[in-house]
Amino acid sequence: MPQSSPAGKRPATHLVIALNPDFWPHIINGQIKPRLCKAFSLTEARAAHELMEAGQHIGKIILLT
């Protein structure tokens, strides 16, 4: 049996599996798009990490190669 996270919630993998039949087709066909906060180059990885740690962002933080 999978262990619970520290907050007593099931691991995120269970959420992904549970959403798969209903959620992922909408991502694939473009009906739902992830929200992008900011994209950083790899040389800006420190700034990206600082933004993430600050917890003030909404959306994905992306590192580009």
VEXDREN-2710 file (C-alpha; in Angstrom, 1 decimal):
% VEXDREN-2710
k/r/px/py/pz
1/MET/0.0/0.0/0.0
2/PRO/1.4/3.5/-0.9
3/GLN/2.5/5.6/2.0
4/SER/0.8/8.9/2.7
5/SER/2.4/12.2/2.3
6/PRO/3.4/14.2/5.5
7/ALA/0.1/16.0/5.4
8/GLY/-1.8/12.7/5.3
9/LYS/-2.8/13.1/1.6
10/ARG/-2.3/10.4/-1.0
11/PRO/0.8/10.9/-3.2
12/ALA/0.4/13.0/-6.3
13/THR/0.7/9.9/-8.5
14/HIS/-2.7/8.8/-7.3
15/LEU/-4.1/12.1/-8.5
16/VAL/-2.6/11.8/-11.9
17/ILE/-3.9/8.3/-12.3
18/ALA/-7.4/9.3/-11.1
19/LEU/-7.6/12.2/-13.5
20/ASN/-6.2/10.4/-16.5
21/PRO/-9.4/9.3/-18.2
22/ASP/-11.1/12.7/-17.9
23/PHE/-8.4/15.2/-17.7
24/TRP/-5.5/14.3/-20.0
25/PRO/-7.5/14.1/-23.2
26/HIS/-8.3/17.8/-22.7
27/ILE/-4.6/18.6/-22.3
28/ILE/-3.7/16.7/-25.4
29/ASN/-6.3/18.3/-27.6
30/GLY/-5.5/21.8/-26.3
31/GLN/-8.8/22.5/-24.5
32/ILE/-6.9/22.9/-21.3
33/LYS/-3.5/24.6/-21.3
34/PRO/-1.1/24.8/-18.4
35/ARG/-0.6/28.4/-17.1
36/LEU/3.0/29.6/-17.6
37/CYS/4.4/32.0/-15.0
38/LYS/7.9/32.5/-16.4
39/ALA/10.6/30.7/-18.5
40/PHE/14.2/30.9/-17.5
41/SER/17.4/29.8/-19.3
42/LEU/19.5/27.2/-17.5
43/THR/21.9/30.0/-16.6
44/GLU/19.1/31.6/-14.7
45/ALA/18.3/28.5/-12.7
46/ARG/19.1/30.2/-9.4
47/ALA/16.5/32.9/-10.1
48/ALA/13.9/30.3/-11.1
49/HIS/14.5/28.5/-7.9
50/GLU/14.2/31.7/-5.8
51/LEU/10.9/32.5/-7.5
52/MET/9.6/29.0/-6.7
53/GLU/10.7/29.2/-3.1
54/ALA/9.1/32.6/-2.6
55/GLY/5.8/30.9/-3.3
56/GLN/4.3/34.0/-4.9
57/HIS/4.0/32.6/-8.4
58/ILE/0.9/31.2/-10.2
59/GLY/1.6/28.8/-13.0
60/LYS/4.6/26.8/-14.2
61/ILE/8.2/27.9/-13.9
62/ILE/10.1/26.5/-16.9
63/LEU/13.8/26.0/-17.4
64/LEU/14.8/26.2/-21.1
65/THR/17.9/24.4/-22.6
END
